Amino acid sequence: MRRRLDTARADRLDRLAERLLLRAAELSTTGWPSGLFGRRDALLLVLTSTGMSFTDITRLRRRDVTVDDGVLMATTRAGERFRLAPDPGTGDNPTLAVYRRWANIQAFLDQNPGTHLLRQHLADPAEILTDPLDATQARQPLLCPIDRWGHLPFAQAMTPQSVSTLVQTHLSGRAPIRRAVPVDMPDKADVWVEPEIDLDRSYYDRGIAARRRDHQDLEDLAGVFDVIEQRADALFDELLAVLDGL
């Protein structure tokens, strides 16, 4: 309704949305930690391009963003829906890839908590098989802060002030440049593999024969220990007698 009544404002919003989407497409999606920040900030810019308020963006949960027939849909806590549909001319919807790249990070951390494996994943991304969100995951904030070590506190949402600041810095071109840090990937050549051992056919026969031989050789060993124990007891009794005589 507001767009129809105020066409000048609608034009300004359309131009702003175009700039936001272009900037989102320029952000890095791979590397550590550049890909992590880039994926989150790209989705943040995409959601801002809808005209959604910063407060509503920070209140979004993972369950509030869905994909339906090529349309990215975000539902605010108040029930207001924002749609990002495919381009009418080409039928493409690049915002879907932006959303899925961030959802891929969250799904990876669902299965592999911690930043060590996430670093390797961003250095060499692979597709993640996602399962339906459980109740806890569905209630987690869609966008969460990221510290300098790449830790993501899933239970903590970003603040409207931090979202506003990020949007302004990206639009002004003053966003920090996060260079990818080399990540040591595990060397498959260094992985120890247990060698295969081929046992000859007489292996078990030799073992049984050795056990039978040892049983025969040690059969009288119990008697020998009994004699030693008797001698030790006798020596102990003699020692006590000597001590009593002192």
JOCORBEL-V533268 format. One record per residue. N is the residue number from 1. OMEGA is omega in whole degrees, -180 to 180 (999 if undefined). D_CENTER is the distance of its C-alpha to the mean C-alpha in whole Angstrom. Layout:
n: {N | N}
omega: {OMEGA | OMEGA}
d_center: {D_CENTER | D_CENTER}
This chain:
n: {1 | 2 | 3 | 4 | 5 | 6 | 7 | 8 | 9 | 10 | 11 | 12 | 13 | 14 | 15 | 16 | 17 | 18 | 19 | 20 | 21 | 22 | 23 | 24 | 25 | 26 | 27 | 28 | 29 | 30 | 31 | 32 | 33 | 34 | 35 | 36 | 37 | 38 | 39 | 40 | 41 | 42 | 43 | 44 | 45 | 46 | 47 | 48 | 49 | 50 | 51 | 52 | 53 | 54 | 55 | 56 | 57 | 58 | 59 | 60 | 61 | 62 | 63 | 64 | 65 | 66 | 67 | 68 | 69 | 70 | 71 | 72 | 73 | 74 | 75 | 76 | 77 | 78 | 79 | 80 | 81 | 82 | 83 | 84 | 85 | 86 | 87 | 88 | 89 | 90 | 91 | 92 | 93 | 94 | 95 | 96 | 97 | 98 | 99 | 100 | 101 | 102 | 103 | 104 | 105 | 106 | 107 | 108 | 109 | 110 | 111 | 112 | 113 | 114 | 115 | 116 | 117 | 118 | 119 | 120 | 121 | 122 | 123 | 124 | 125 | 126 | 127 | 128 | 129 | 130 | 131 | 132 | 133 | 134 | 135 | 136 | 137 | 138 | 139 | 140 | 141 | 142 | 143 | 144 | 145 | 146 | 147 | 148 | 149 | 150 | 151 | 152 | 153 | 154 | 155 | 156 | 157 | 158 | 159 | 160 | 161 | 162 | 163 | 164 | 165 | 166 | 167 | 168 | 169 | 170 | 171 | 172 | 173 | 174 | 175 | 176 | 177 | 178 | 179 | 180 | 181 | 182 | 183 | 184 | 185 | 186 | 187 | 188 | 189 | 190 | 191 | 192 | 193 | 194 | 195 | 196 | 197 | 198 | 199 | 200 | 201 | 202 | 203 | 204 | 205 | 206 | 207 | 208 | 209 | 210 | 211 | 212 | 213 | 214 | 215 | 216 | 217 | 218 | 219 | 220 | 221 | 222 | 223 | 224 | 225 | 226 | 227 | 228 | 229 | 230 | 231 | 232 | 233 | 234 | 235 | 236 | 237 | 238 | 239 | 240 | 241 | 242 | 243 | 244 | 245 | 246}
omega: {-180 | 180 | -180 | -179 | -177 | -176 | 179 | 178 | 179 | 178 | 179 | 179 | 179 | 179 | 178 | 180 | 179 | 178 | -180 | -179 | 177 | 180 | 179 | -180 | -177 | -175 | -179 | 179 | 180 | 179 | -179 | -4 | -175 | -179 | -180 | 178 | -178 | -179 | 179 | -177 | 178 | 178 | 177 | 180 | 179 | 180 | 178 | -179 | 179 | -174 | 178 | -180 | 179 | 179 | 179 | 179 | -178 | -179 | 180 | 173 | -177 | -179 | -173 | 179 | -177 | 176 | -178 | 176 | 177 | -180 | 175 | -175 | 176 | -178 | -179 | 180 | 179 | 179 | 178 | -176 | 177 | -175 | 172 | -174 | 177 | 177 | -177 | -177 | -175 | -176 | 180 | 176 | -177 | 179 | 178 | 179 | 178 | 180 | -176 | 178 | 177 | 177 | 177 | 177 | -179 | 178 | 178 | -180 | 173 | -176 | -176 | -179 | 180 | -174 | -175 | 180 | 178 | 177 | 179 | 180 | -180 | 176 | 179 | -172 | 175 | -179 | -178 | 175 | -175 | 174 | 175 | -179 | 172 | -174 | -179 | -180 | -179 | -179 | -179 | 178 | 178 | -179 | -178 | 178 | 178 | 179 | -174 | 177 | 179 | 179 | 180 | 176 | -173 | -178 | -175 | 179 | 174 | 177 | 176 | 180 | -180 | 177 | 179 | -180 | -180 | 180 | -179 | -179 | 178 | -179 | -179 | -177 | -178 | 179 | -179 | 178 | -178 | -179 | 179 | 179 | 178 | -179 | 178 | 178 | 179 | -180 | -178 | -179 | -179 | -180 | -178 | 179 | -179 | -178 | 177 | -178 | 177 | 180 | 179 | -173 | -177 | -176 | -177 | 178 | 179 | 179 | 179 | 179 | 180 | 179 | 178 | 179 | 180 | 179 | 179 | -177 | -176 | -177 | -177 | -175 | 180 | 179 | 179 | 178 | 178 | 180 | 179 | -180 | 179 | 180 | 179 | 178 | 180 | 178 | 179 | 178 | 179 | 179 | 179 | 180 | 179 | -180 | 178 | -178 | -179 | 999}
d_center: {42 | 42 | 41 | 44 | 46 | 45 | 45 | 45 | 42 | 40 | 41 | 39 | 36 | 36 | 36 | 33 | 31 | 32 | 31 | 28 | 27 | 28 | 26 | 23 | 23 | 24 | 21 | 18 | 15 | 15 | 15 | 13 | 13 | 16 | 14 | 11 | 14 | 16 | 14 | 14 | 18 | 19 | 18 | 20 | 23 | 23 | 23 | 26 | 28 | 29 | 31 | 29 | 29 | 27 | 27 | 26 | 23 | 22 | 22 | 21 | 18 | 16 | 19 | 21 | 20 | 21 | 22 | 26 | 28 | 27 | 27 | 24 | 25 | 24 | 26 | 26 | 27 | 31 | 30 | 31 | 30 | 29 | 29 | 28 | 30 | 30 | 33 | 36 | 37 | 34 | 32 | 29 | 27 | 24 | 23 | 21 | 19 | 18 | 17 | 15 | 13 | 12 | 11 | 9 | 7 | 7 | 7 | 4 | 2 | 6 | 6 | 4 | 5 | 6 | 6 | 8 | 6 | 5 | 9 | 10 | 8 | 10 | 13 | 14 | 12 | 12 | 13 | 10 | 13 | 12 | 14 | 16 | 15 | 16 | 18 | 16 | 13 | 16 | 18 | 15 | 16 | 15 | 15 | 14 | 15 | 13 | 15 | 16 | 14 | 11 | 10 | 10 | 12 | 11 | 15 | 16 | 18 | 19 | 23 | 25 | 27 | 24 | 23 | 27 | 27 | 24 | 26 | 29 | 28 | 26 | 30 | 32 | 30 | 29 | 25 | 24 | 23 | 20 | 21 | 18 | 18 | 18 | 16 | 17 | 16 | 17 | 20 | 21 | 25 | 24 | 22 | 25 | 27 | 29 | 32 | 34 | 37 | 40 | 43 | 47 | 48 | 50 | 47 | 48 | 51 | 52 | 49 | 52 | 55 | 53 | 53 | 56 | 58 | 56 | 57 | 60 | 60 | 59 | 61 | 63 | 61 | 61 | 65 | 64 | 62 | 64 | 67 | 65 | 64 | 68 | 69 | 66 | 67 | 71 | 70 | 68 | 71 | 74 | 72 | 72 | 76 | 76 | 74 | 76 | 79 | 78}
